[in-house]
Amino acid sequence: MNLFRDAFDKVARLLHLPADDNRGPGAVLESYAFKSRLPPYDTQPLLSIPHALSIGGRARQIAFSFSGLVTAVGRIVHGNRGEGRFFDGKGKEGKEGQPQGGGEEEEGGEEVVDKIDESLKREVSRLFQDSATGHVVAKVRLAFESNSDLGGIRALVVSGGVACNLVLRKR
């Protein structure tokens, strides 16, 4: 997966962030990332998610990849689910990052899946956004540096929903 938007949308679905008729899943994730930390992450934050393509020879590669970030979020979420439960409302999803069964089935055929705590949603949203935007900024800077001997890159256009991400715009 090499699209910034798709990664944000998948992580929002992984976290079961609420749908919003006026904003896409990525914008909802961004709003969660800006919310204040809740216990226990206010005093013991989770470790950061490493930037993709940042080790060894891949660090100098001008390419984007967000699949590892989405996988890392999935591992965090599945390892830190809360004790509460809620009805998925859709049953088994079959999409990457969504419940694939393993929950109990209640009346009406709805699958019960583990609840993701509000505090974890906020913390993981923040970590993912920081890592994803950091990845983009690092690779764009690399592209600018790599082309300086050719006269350099004079302009960069960021458009669409991605251009609305405040953290990316600020960096």
DOTOR-371109 format. One record per residue: residue number from 0; residue in three letters; x, y, z of N, C-alpha, C in turn. Coordinates in Angstrom, 3 decimals. Layout:
# DOTOR-371109
NUM/ALA/X/Y/Z/X/Y/Z/X/Y/Z $
...
***
This chain:
# DOTOR-371109
0/MET/0.851/-1.158/0.000/0.000/0.000/0.000/0.902/1.228/0.000 $
1/ASN/0.713/2.073/-0.996/1.589/3.223/-1.132/0.843/4.548/-1.138 $
2/LEU/-0.401/4.554/-0.700/-1.155/5.796/-0.654/-1.377/6.233/0.795 $
3/PHE/-1.009/7.452/1.052/-1.162/8.063/2.366/-2.616/7.957/2.829 $
4/ARG/-3.533/8.361/1.973/-4.964/8.352/2.300/-5.453/6.958/2.652 $
5/ASP/-5.074/5.956/1.860/-5.528/4.591/2.123/-5.044/4.084/3.470 $
6/ALA/-3.806/4.434/3.821/-3.269/4.007/5.115/-4.067/4.635/6.259 $
7/PHE/-4.372/5.921/6.152/-5.165/6.584/7.189/-6.548/5.948/7.296 $
8/ASP/-7.161/5.664/6.154/-8.496/5.065/6.160/-8.475/3.674/6.797 $
9/LYS/-7.457/2.867/6.468/-7.370/1.520/7.036/-7.142/1.554/8.540 $
10/VAL/-6.288/2.453/8.983/-6.019/2.544/10.420/-7.267/3.031/11.156 $
11/ALA/-8.004/3.966/10.563/-9.255/4.419/11.187/-10.225/3.253/11.338 $
12/ARG/-10.289/2.381/10.341/-11.166/1.208/10.432/-10.638/0.217/11.460 $
13/LEU/-9.329/0.027/11.497/-8.731/-0.868/12.502/-9.084/-0.422/13.917 $
14/LEU/-9.100/0.873/14.128/-9.383/1.428/15.452/-10.874/1.557/15.730 $
15/HIS/-11.687/1.221/14.736/-13.143/1.353/14.864/-13.533/2.785/15.240 $
16/LEU/-12.892/3.760/14.566/-13.243/5.154/14.818/-14.625/5.408/14.234 $
17/PRO/-15.373/6.303/14.844/-16.753/6.529/14.392/-16.807/7.150/13.000 $
18/ALA/-17.811/6.756/12.234/-18.014/7.325/10.907/-18.538/8.752/11.057 $
19/ASP/-18.226/9.572/10.078/-18.676/10.953/10.077/-19.130/11.282/8.657 $
20/ASP/-20.361/11.727/8.516/-20.910/12.031/7.185/-20.201/13.199/6.517 $
21/ASN/-19.559/14.049/7.297/-18.933/15.251/6.747/-17.432/15.133/6.529 $
22/ARG/-16.833/14.080/7.082/-15.379/13.912/6.960/-15.063/12.458/6.673 $
23/GLY/-13.973/12.234/5.992/-13.533/10.876/5.722/-12.857/10.265/6.932 $
24/PRO/-12.586/8.962/6.867/-11.942/8.277/7.997/-10.586/8.867/8.382 $
25/GLY/-9.825/9.326/7.392/-8.523/9.915/7.692/-8.635/11.183/8.515 $
26/ALA/-9.635/11.997/8.205/-9.855/13.231/8.966/-10.319/12.920/10.386 $
27/VAL/-11.109/11.860/10.529/-11.545/11.446/11.870/-10.325/10.988/12.670 $
28/LEU/-9.447/10.210/12.037/-8.228/9.750/12.707/-7.392/10.950/13.150 $
29/GLU/-7.259/11.928/12.279/-6.484/13.118/12.630/-7.082/13.813/13.855 $
30/SER/-8.396/13.903/13.922/-9.020/14.548/15.083/-8.749/13.763/16.366 $
31/TYR/-8.721/12.441/16.275/-8.382/11.621/17.447/-6.928/11.839/17.861 $
32/ALA/-6.055/12.018/16.892/-4.636/12.225/17.188/-4.405/13.526/17.959 $
33/PHE/-5.291/14.505/17.762/-5.145/15.793/18.441/-5.806/15.830/19.809 $
34/LYS/-6.594/14.828/20.133/-7.242/14.812/21.445/-6.199/14.557/22.531 $
35/SER/-6.488/15.016/23.736/-5.534/14.833/24.830/-5.408/13.359/25.206 $
36/ARG/-4.242/13.029/25.708/-3.997/11.650/26.149/-4.828/11.334/27.376 $
37/LEU/-5.240/10.071/27.445/-5.986/9.575/28.594/-5.141/8.525/29.304 $
38/PRO/-5.414/8.254/30.582/-4.692/7.193/31.294/-4.873/5.850/30.585 $
39/PRO/-3.883/5.038/30.527/-2.573/5.154/31.158/-1.540/5.855/30.284 $
40/TYR/-1.925/6.255/29.064/-0.952/6.788/28.104/-0.546/8.219/28.405 $
41/ASP/-1.244/8.899/29.307/-0.856/10.252/29.686/0.444/10.235/30.476 $
42/THR/0.710/9.153/31.204/1.955/9.049/31.976/2.905/7.993/31.421 $
43/GLN/2.360/7.054/30.648/3.180/5.988/30.066/2.826/5.812/28.590 $
44/PRO/3.281/6.747/27.726/2.925/6.650/26.311/3.511/5.396/25.662 $
45/LEU/2.827/4.924/24.631/3.351/3.800/23.857/4.599/4.245/23.110 $
46/LEU/5.446/3.299/22.753/6.631/3.617/21.965/6.199/4.051/20.573 $
47/SER/7.023/4.815/19.917/6.678/5.283/18.572/6.711/4.134/17.568 $
48/ILE/6.033/4.343/16.462/6.046/3.378/15.357/7.159/3.818/14.423 $
49/PRO/8.100/2.934/14.089/9.217/3.351/13.234/8.752/3.770/11.838 $
50/HIS/9.490/4.696/11.249/9.197/5.126/9.882/9.493/3.982/8.918 $
51/ALA/8.691/3.877/7.888/8.902/2.844/6.861/10.131/3.189/6.027 $
52/LEU/10.745/2.167/5.468/11.898/2.330/4.567/12.960/3.251/5.152 $
53/SER/13.282/3.055/6.413/14.222/3.961/7.081/15.492/3.261/7.562 $
54/ILE/15.666/1.986/7.195/16.812/1.225/7.678/17.655/0.753/6.497 $
55/GLY/18.976/0.807/6.658/19.888/0.298/5.647/19.777/1.041/4.323 $
56/GLY/19.927/0.305/3.215/19.879/0.885/1.885/18.526/1.471/1.537 $
57/ARG/17.487/0.987/2.185/16.134/1.491/1.910/15.945/2.909/2.417 $
58/ALA/16.798/3.337/3.337/16.675/4.687/3.880/16.934/5.740/2.812 $
59/ARG/17.749/5.427/1.811/18.061/6.374/0.731/17.174/6.161/-0.489 $
60/GLN/16.234/5.268/-0.397/15.318/4.975/-1.504/14.177/5.996/-1.492 $
61/ILE/13.934/6.601/-2.654/12.836/7.567/-2.752/11.588/6.786/-3.128 $
62/ALA/10.886/6.342/-2.121/9.668/5.546/-2.306/8.829/5.665/-1.046 $
63/PHE/7.541/5.452/-1.209/6.628/5.494/-0.084/6.049/4.106/0.136 $
64/SER/5.929/3.723/1.392/5.270/2.471/1.736/4.656/2.618/3.121 $
65/PHE/3.360/2.345/3.177/2.645/2.486/4.439/2.137/1.155/4.969 $
66/SER/2.343/0.075/4.240/1.797/-1.219/4.659/2.400/-1.681/5.987 $
67/GLY/3.678/-1.441/6.199/4.301/-1.823/7.463/3.737/-1.034/8.643 $
68/LEU/3.400/0.226/8.401/2.809/1.044/9.465/1.432/0.513/9.838 $
69/VAL/0.645/0.148/8.819/-0.690/-0.390/9.074/-0.575/-1.717/9.832 $
70/THR/0.383/-2.542/9.444/0.607/-3.812/10.136/1.008/-3.567/11.589 $
71/ALA/1.884/-2.603/11.819/2.314/-2.284/13.183/1.129/-1.834/14.039 $
72/VAL/0.256/-1.030/13.463/-0.938/-0.588/14.192/-1.819/-1.784/14.524 $
73/GLY/-1.997/-2.688/13.559/-2.797/-3.885/13.806/-2.258/-4.699/14.965 $
74/ARG/-0.941/-4.820/15.029/-0.327/-5.574/16.132/-0.536/-4.881/17.474 $
75/ILE/-0.423/-3.562/17.482/-0.649/-2.816/18.720/-2.097/-2.987/19.175 $
76/VAL/-3.025/-2.800/18.247/-4.449/-2.866/18.579/-4.831/-4.253/19.076 $
77/HIS/-4.399/-5.276/18.375/-4.777/-6.635/18.759/-4.096/-7.079/20.044 $
78/GLY/-2.994/-6.448/20.405/-2.305/-6.800/21.641/-2.754/-5.981/22.840 $
79/ASN/-3.545/-4.914/22.605/-3.924/-4.005/23.695/-5.414/-3.764/23.801 $
80/ARG/-6.222/-4.686/23.355/-7.668/-4.476/23.417/-8.149/-4.432/24.853 $
81/GLY/-9.173/-3.638/25.070/-9.755/-3.500/26.404/-10.622/-4.694/26.748 $
82/GLU/-11.126/-4.695/27.942/-11.951/-5.793/28.422/-13.409/-5.679/27.979 $
83/GLY/-13.854/-4.466/27.602/-15.244/-4.288/27.199/-15.514/-4.955/25.859 $
84/ARG/-16.805/-5.066/25.507/-17.178/-5.671/24.236/-18.280/-4.836/23.606 $
85/PHE/-18.354/-4.885/22.276/-19.436/-4.195/21.598/-19.834/-5.011/20.375 $
86/PHE/-21.000/-4.713/19.828/-21.448/-5.386/18.626/-20.870/-4.683/17.418 $
87/ASP/-20.240/-5.452/16.556/-19.654/-4.924/15.337/-20.759/-4.394/14.421 $
88/GLY/-21.885/-5.070/14.366/-22.990/-4.647/13.529/-22.885/-5.125/12.105 $
89/LYS/-21.724/-5.662/11.734/-21.519/-6.123/10.364/-21.173/-7.600/10.300 $
90/GLY/-20.974/-8.216/11.420/-20.546/-9.609/11.404/-19.099/-9.701/10.974 $
91/LYS/-18.757/-10.749/10.281/-17.389/-10.940/9.810/-17.127/-10.049/8.609 $
92/GLU/-16.019/-9.317/8.658/-15.740/-8.337/7.628/-14.999/-8.903/6.420 $
93/GLY/-13.892/-9.560/6.645/-13.117/-10.085/5.529/-12.188/-9.065/4.906 $
94/LYS/-12.098/-7.846/5.463/-11.161/-6.846/4.977/-9.944/-6.859/5.873 $
95/GLU/-8.776/-6.476/5.309/-7.567/-6.413/6.105/-7.771/-5.479/7.290 $
96/GLY/-7.384/-5.928/8.455/-7.453/-5.103/9.640/-8.789/-5.134/10.340 $
97/GLN/-9.756/-5.827/9.791/-11.066/-5.917/10.405/-11.202/-7.275/11.091 $
98/PRO/-12.166/-7.397/11.979/-12.363/-8.679/12.647/-12.586/-9.798/11.625 $
99/GLN/-11.911/-10.893/11.804/-11.999/-12.018/10.881/-12.674/-13.209/11.530 $
100/GLY/-13.480/-12.980/12.503/-14.078/-14.101/13.225/-13.350/-14.298/14.530 $
101/GLY/-13.667/-15.347/15.200/-13.017/-15.626/16.467/-13.768/-15.039/17.641 $
102/GLY/-14.716/-14.153/17.345/-15.551/-13.608/18.411/-16.748/-14.516/18.608 $
103/GLU/-17.499/-14.261/19.656/-18.704/-15.044/19.894/-19.830/-14.455/19.074 $
104/GLU/-20.784/-15.302/18.682/-21.923/-14.794/17.949/-23.115/-14.681/18.871 $
105/GLU/-23.784/-13.539/18.808/-24.965/-13.276/19.613/-26.194/-13.410/18.726 $
106/GLU/-27.373/-13.246/19.321/-28.617/-13.293/18.562/-28.562/-12.294/17.423 $
107/GLY/-29.144/-12.651/16.293/-29.144/-11.770/15.141/-27.918/-11.949/14.268 $
108/GLY/-27.019/-12.832/14.633/-25.851/-13.120/13.820/-24.754/-12.075/13.900 $
109/GLU/-24.868/-11.093/14.787/-23.818/-10.091/14.907/-22.682/-10.658/15.743 $
110/GLU/-21.477/-10.416/15.277/-20.317/-10.918/15.986/-19.910/-9.944/17.082 $
111/VAL/-19.551/-10.459/18.228/-19.070/-9.642/19.325/-17.555/-9.610/19.225 $
112/VAL/-16.994/-8.413/19.176/-15.544/-8.285/19.123/-15.089/-7.475/20.321 $
113/ASP/-13.818/-7.578/20.646/-13.286/-6.843/21.779/-13.367/-5.347/21.522 $
114/LYS/-13.669/-4.601/22.562/-13.745/-3.146/22.460/-12.335/-2.564/22.497 $
115/ILE/-12.145/-1.521/21.735/-10.883/-0.799/21.766/-11.111/0.441/22.624 $
116/ASP/-10.346/0.557/23.681/-10.498/1.672/24.617/-10.283/3.009/23.922 $
117/GLU/-11.008/4.022/24.374/-10.861/5.385/23.853/-9.414/5.857/23.995 $
118/SER/-8.779/5.526/25.117/-7.395/5.962/25.335/-6.454/5.348/24.302 $
119/LEU/-6.678/4.084/23.942/-5.838/3.433/22.935/-6.097/4.018/21.550 $
120/LYS/-7.352/4.318/21.244/-7.672/4.944/19.947/-6.908/6.249/19.778 $
121/ARG/-6.912/7.070/20.821/-6.217/8.354/20.750/-4.716/8.180/20.612 $
122/GLU/-4.163/7.292/21.418/-2.710/7.099/21.416/-2.224/6.527/20.087 $
123/VAL/-2.899/5.522/19.582/-2.480/4.900/18.320/-2.701/5.863/17.156 $
124/SER/-3.778/6.640/17.185/-3.999/7.651/16.139/-2.828/8.622/16.094 $
125/ARG/-2.399/9.074/17.258/-1.273/10.012/17.346/0.023/9.377/16.830 $
126/LEU/0.298/8.162/17.282/1.526/7.489/16.863/1.552/7.234/15.359 $
127/PHE/0.433/6.766/14.834/0.368/6.491/13.396/0.536/7.779/12.592 $
128/GLN/-0.191/8.816/12.971/-0.092/10.071/12.221/1.336/10.614/12.257 $
129/ASP/1.985/10.576/13.403/3.362/11.057/13.508/4.294/10.257/12.608 $
130/SER/4.138/8.949/12.603/5.008/8.102/11.801/4.732/8.268/10.304 $
131/ALA/3.467/8.282/9.915/3.113/8.402/8.492/3.555/9.749/7.924 $
132/THR/3.285/10.828/8.662/3.694/12.141/8.162/5.212/12.282/8.185 $
133/GLY/5.853/11.720/9.199/7.317/11.738/9.257/7.939/11.005/8.077 $
134/HIS/7.321/9.906/7.690/7.781/9.122/6.532/7.689/9.958/5.257 $
135/VAL/6.564/10.606/5.054/6.370/11.429/3.856/7.378/12.573/3.830 $
136/VAL/7.526/13.269/4.936/8.439/14.407/4.998/9.880/13.954/4.732 $
137/ALA/10.288/12.838/5.326/11.655/12.343/5.125/11.910/11.995/3.663 $
138/LYS/10.956/11.362/3.012/11.144/10.960/1.613/11.081/12.158/0.661 $
139/VAL/10.254/13.140/0.970/10.203/14.350/0.140/11.511/15.127/0.287 $
140/ARG/12.012/15.234/1.516/13.306/15.904/1.722/14.414/15.187/0.969 $
141/LEU/14.391/13.870/0.998/15.383/13.083/0.271/15.307/13.366/-1.229 $
142/ALA/14.104/13.462/-1.761/13.934/13.759/-3.186/14.495/15.140/-3.517 $
143/PHE/14.246/16.119/-2.650/14.789/17.456/-2.875/16.312/17.430/-2.840 $
144/GLU/16.884/16.758/-1.849/18.347/16.671/-1.718/18.974/15.926/-2.886 $
145/SER/18.352/14.849/-3.318/18.891/14.012/-4.386/18.908/14.728/-5.729 $
146/ASN/18.056/15.705/-5.904/17.964/16.409/-7.171/18.620/17.783/-7.150 $
147/SER/19.332/18.109/-6.096/19.944/19.434/-5.993/21.030/19.632/-7.042 $
148/ASP/21.739/18.572/-7.416/22.794/18.693/-8.423/22.225/18.829/-9.837 $
149/LEU/20.951/18.580/-10.022/20.303/18.711/-11.329/19.551/20.038/-11.455 $
150/GLY/19.820/20.949/-10.578/19.104/22.213/-10.591/18.029/22.263/-9.520 $
151/GLY/17.798/21.125/-8.908/16.873/21.067/-7.787/15.407/21.058/-8.179 $
152/ILE/14.607/20.736/-7.205/13.160/20.776/-7.363/12.727/22.147/-6.863 $
153/ARG/11.936/22.829/-7.650/11.562/24.195/-7.297/10.195/24.299/-6.619 $
154/ALA/9.372/23.276/-6.774/8.027/23.376/-6.208/7.509/21.997/-5.841 $
155/LEU/6.576/21.984/-4.925/5.925/20.751/-4.506/4.437/21.056/-4.338 $
156/VAL/3.599/20.229/-4.932/2.159/20.397/-4.811/1.613/19.214/-4.024 $
157/VAL/0.905/19.521/-2.964/0.209/18.501/-2.184/-1.263/18.851/-2.316 $
158/SER/-2.067/17.890/-2.774/-3.467/18.211/-3.046/-4.400/17.150/-2.480 $
159/GLY/-5.677/17.430/-2.592/-6.695/16.499/-2.121/-6.796/16.503/-0.616 $
160/GLY/-7.378/15.440/-0.090/-7.574/15.314/1.341/-6.275/15.293/2.116 $
161/VAL/-5.221/14.778/1.493/-3.915/14.718/2.143/-3.438/16.127/2.498 $
162/ALA/-3.736/17.086/1.629/-3.309/18.464/1.860/-4.007/19.074/3.070 $
163/CYS/-5.081/18.463/3.516/-5.812/18.971/4.682/-5.190/18.526/6.000 $
164/ASN/-4.300/17.538/5.979/-3.708/17.041/7.214/-2.822/18.125/7.817 $
165/LEU/-3.208/18.602/8.986/-2.509/19.729/9.615/-1.066/19.402/9.978 $
166/VAL/-0.811/18.196/10.437/0.560/17.822/10.827/1.460/17.814/9.604 $
167/LEU/0.981/17.270/8.499/1.777/17.242/7.268/2.020/18.653/6.762 $
168/ARG/1.029/19.485/6.786/1.178/20.870/6.323/2.163/21.638/7.197 $
169/LYS/2.136/21.367/8.485/3.023/22.081/9.428/4.482/21.680/9.238 $
170/ARG/4.706/20.396/8.966/6.082/19.900/8.824/6.661/20.374/7.520 $
***
